[in-house]
Amino acid sequence: MRTRRNSPQLDLEIGIRHPLSPVVHDYPSAKLTLHPFLCHHTSGEPKLIECQQALWINPPRLREFRFPPANESLIEEVIRITAPDAAVAP
């Protein structure tokens, strides 16, 4: 699956490489379902439209940052499938 999309939060062109596992998380006030994809940067420079800072990091470093609880399993999946010996090429 290779579709070019614009990421409105950063104003980047991205390509979708691989769908990731859906994530369902129950917050006290709502149930959230995420439908994530592993993507790659194809063009553009990050513009801080809806965020305070943008960094390019290696996936294992994601563990160093705070994310909402719903993202925990997603972050581990990204780290696992982008590892050098993973079956899914990044």
Backbone bond lengths (Angstrom), bond angles and torsions (degrees), N, CA, C in turn:
res aa  C-N    CA-C-N  psi(-1)  N-CA   C-N-CA  omega(-1)  CA-C   N-CA-C  phi
1 M - - - 1.441 - - 1.526 107.92 -
2 R 1.312 117.91 111.75 1.463 121.49 -179.65 1.520 108.64 -130.61
3 T 1.282 116.99 93.05 1.449 123.06 -179.32 1.516 109.12 -119.31
4 R 1.303 116.28 131.75 1.463 119.20 176.60 1.521 108.86 -82.62
5 R 1.297 115.10 132.74 1.456 121.12 179.45 1.520 108.57 -136.03
6 N 1.299 115.18 155.41 1.456 120.25 173.42 1.515 107.62 -97.70
7 S 1.327 116.39 131.70 1.452 121.49 176.55 1.522 108.00 -91.66
8 P 1.343 118.68 101.27 1.462 120.33 -173.78 1.523 114.44 -64.32
9 Q 1.326 118.46 -23.92 1.463 119.99 179.95 1.528 111.42 -70.55
10 L 1.330 118.36 -26.15 1.468 121.61 -177.73 1.520 113.54 -124.86
11 D 1.325 118.34 -8.04 1.468 124.00 -177.10 1.530 111.23 60.84
12 L 1.345 116.25 49.89 1.464 122.93 177.87 1.518 110.11 -117.50
13 E 1.321 116.20 152.86 1.457 120.90 168.50 1.522 106.66 -91.36
14 I 1.328 115.86 129.71 1.458 121.35 -178.99 1.519 109.74 -130.19
15 G 1.313 116.08 157.63 1.451 122.14 174.45 1.516 109.21 -118.26
16 I 1.323 116.43 140.18 1.465 120.75 178.75 1.521 108.35 -86.76
17 R 1.335 115.93 126.82 1.457 121.04 179.39 1.514 113.69 -100.86
18 H 1.342 116.23 -39.05 1.464 118.26 -170.79 1.531 109.60 -161.55
19 P 1.334 118.19 131.93 1.472 118.36 173.48 1.528 109.92 -71.24
20 L 1.310 116.70 145.15 1.457 122.98 176.87 1.526 109.26 -105.84
21 S 1.299 116.77 170.29 1.464 121.32 -179.00 1.530 110.59 -65.52
22 P 1.329 118.07 134.08 1.469 119.63 174.67 1.531 109.90 -60.65
23 V 1.305 115.18 147.01 1.461 121.87 -179.10 1.517 108.07 -119.40
24 V 1.333 116.22 125.72 1.465 121.48 176.13 1.523 107.17 -114.39
25 H 1.333 115.47 128.40 1.464 120.03 -178.73 1.527 109.14 -137.11
26 D 1.326 115.27 132.64 1.455 120.86 177.56 1.519 109.94 -96.48
27 Y 1.323 115.80 109.44 1.458 121.48 171.17 1.523 107.25 -88.70
28 P 1.320 119.25 162.33 1.467 119.84 179.72 1.538 113.56 -56.45
29 S 1.320 116.67 -34.04 1.465 118.96 -175.58 1.526 114.61 -103.00
30 A 1.340 118.24 -8.94 1.466 119.56 -177.20 1.525 110.87 -165.05
31 K 1.320 114.76 159.30 1.454 121.70 173.92 1.531 106.60 -103.02
32 L 1.326 116.40 131.13 1.455 121.74 -175.68 1.521 109.54 -116.82
33 T 1.334 116.76 133.98 1.456 121.69 173.30 1.522 108.19 -121.39
34 L 1.324 116.07 121.54 1.457 122.00 177.03 1.518 109.06 -101.58
35 H 1.330 116.39 139.54 1.461 122.58 175.79 1.534 106.95 -120.09
36 P 1.343 117.27 80.20 1.460 121.17 -172.10 1.530 113.44 -84.75
37 F 1.325 114.85 161.90 1.456 123.28 176.83 1.522 108.80 -137.35
38 L 1.326 116.84 145.65 1.451 121.54 170.24 1.522 106.12 -82.33
39 C 1.318 116.62 124.26 1.465 121.64 -176.59 1.517 110.62 -124.34
40 H 1.322 115.52 167.29 1.457 120.85 174.63 1.524 109.10 -132.61
41 H 1.300 115.16 151.86 1.456 123.30 -179.33 1.525 108.73 -78.11
42 T 1.327 117.93 126.74 1.462 119.93 178.62 1.526 112.09 -108.42
43 S 1.336 117.38 -34.14 1.462 118.79 177.55 1.521 110.51 -165.91
44 G 1.318 114.03 164.29 1.459 120.84 177.35 1.516 112.29 95.57
45 E 1.302 114.78 160.79 1.457 122.48 175.68 1.520 108.18 -112.44
46 P 1.330 118.02 141.12 1.470 119.66 -178.45 1.527 112.14 -58.30
47 K 1.320 114.47 133.59 1.461 121.63 172.57 1.521 106.33 -116.04
48 L 1.287 117.51 127.58 1.466 122.32 -175.03 1.522 110.27 -78.42
49 I 1.336 115.69 79.54 1.460 121.84 -177.35 1.528 110.69 -86.55
50 E 1.325 117.55 -50.90 1.467 121.83 -178.09 1.517 111.67 -123.19
51 C 1.321 117.51 25.19 1.460 121.17 178.47 1.526 109.12 -146.64
52 Q 1.314 115.74 166.40 1.455 120.79 -176.44 1.519 113.14 -94.82
53 Q 1.339 117.57 -26.34 1.454 121.33 -174.87 1.522 109.07 -153.54
54 A 1.318 117.32 147.16 1.466 122.49 175.66 1.519 108.29 -129.24
55 L 1.337 116.45 133.36 1.462 122.81 178.58 1.522 109.21 -134.08
56 W 1.330 117.17 142.36 1.448 121.57 169.64 1.529 105.78 -94.51
57 I 1.325 117.10 118.83 1.465 121.03 -178.50 1.526 109.92 -133.80
58 N 1.323 115.64 161.18 1.460 120.55 171.90 1.526 108.05 -75.95
59 P 1.349 118.10 142.32 1.463 120.88 -175.72 1.529 116.58 -49.42
60 P 1.344 121.22 -40.80 1.465 118.44 179.78 1.535 113.59 -58.38
61 R 1.315 117.30 -24.97 1.463 120.33 179.13 1.526 112.58 -71.81
62 L 1.325 117.92 -11.86 1.471 120.11 177.24 1.519 111.30 -56.91
63 R 1.320 117.09 -29.75 1.471 121.48 179.88 1.531 112.11 -64.46
64 E 1.315 118.13 -17.08 1.463 122.09 -178.65 1.529 113.26 -82.06
65 F 1.322 117.16 -8.87 1.457 121.85 -175.18 1.526 110.80 -112.12
66 R 1.326 115.81 155.02 1.469 120.57 178.09 1.524 110.03 -87.09
67 F 1.319 115.07 133.01 1.456 122.64 177.22 1.515 108.23 -132.97
68 P 1.326 117.53 160.14 1.467 119.66 174.58 1.536 110.03 -61.42
69 P 1.331 117.12 153.04 1.472 120.90 -178.60 1.532 114.16 -53.46
70 A 1.320 118.38 -33.05 1.466 120.95 -179.01 1.527 112.25 -62.75
71 N 1.316 118.67 -21.11 1.464 122.01 -176.08 1.526 113.91 -87.12
72 E 1.324 119.74 -9.57 1.464 121.44 -172.89 1.530 113.25 -57.23
73 S 1.317 118.09 -51.05 1.471 119.49 -178.90 1.527 111.12 -69.02
74 L 1.310 117.29 -32.77 1.458 121.92 178.02 1.529 110.89 -63.53
75 I 1.316 117.24 -45.20 1.461 121.53 179.29 1.525 110.52 -61.25
76 E 1.320 117.43 -42.90 1.470 120.10 179.14 1.527 111.04 -64.88
77 E 1.323 117.63 -36.94 1.469 120.26 178.16 1.529 110.25 -66.05
78 V 1.320 117.66 -43.19 1.468 120.92 178.58 1.524 110.31 -60.36
79 I 1.321 117.44 -44.33 1.463 121.08 179.29 1.524 110.09 -62.56
80 R 1.329 116.49 -43.04 1.471 120.48 -177.98 1.527 111.65 -65.21
81 I 1.329 118.43 -46.56 1.471 119.42 -174.53 1.521 113.47 -80.99
82 T 1.329 117.92 -12.26 1.467 119.35 176.56 1.528 112.21 -100.31
83 A 1.315 117.54 2.64 1.467 121.35 177.07 1.536 108.40 -62.54
84 P 1.320 117.58 148.87 1.477 120.87 -177.60 1.531 114.36 -54.27
85 D 1.329 118.22 -30.10 1.458 120.81 -177.81 1.531 113.08 -99.17
86 A 1.326 117.66 12.75 1.469 121.32 -176.76 1.530 110.97 -73.69
87 A 1.334 115.49 151.53 1.475 121.01 179.56 1.520 111.60 -71.99
88 V 1.330 118.29 -28.78 1.460 122.13 179.28 1.519 107.90 -94.81
89 A 1.309 116.68 116.30 1.469 119.90 -179.37 1.522 110.10 -75.28
90 P 1.330 117.84 134.87 1.463 120.79 179.74 1.496 114.30 -67.79
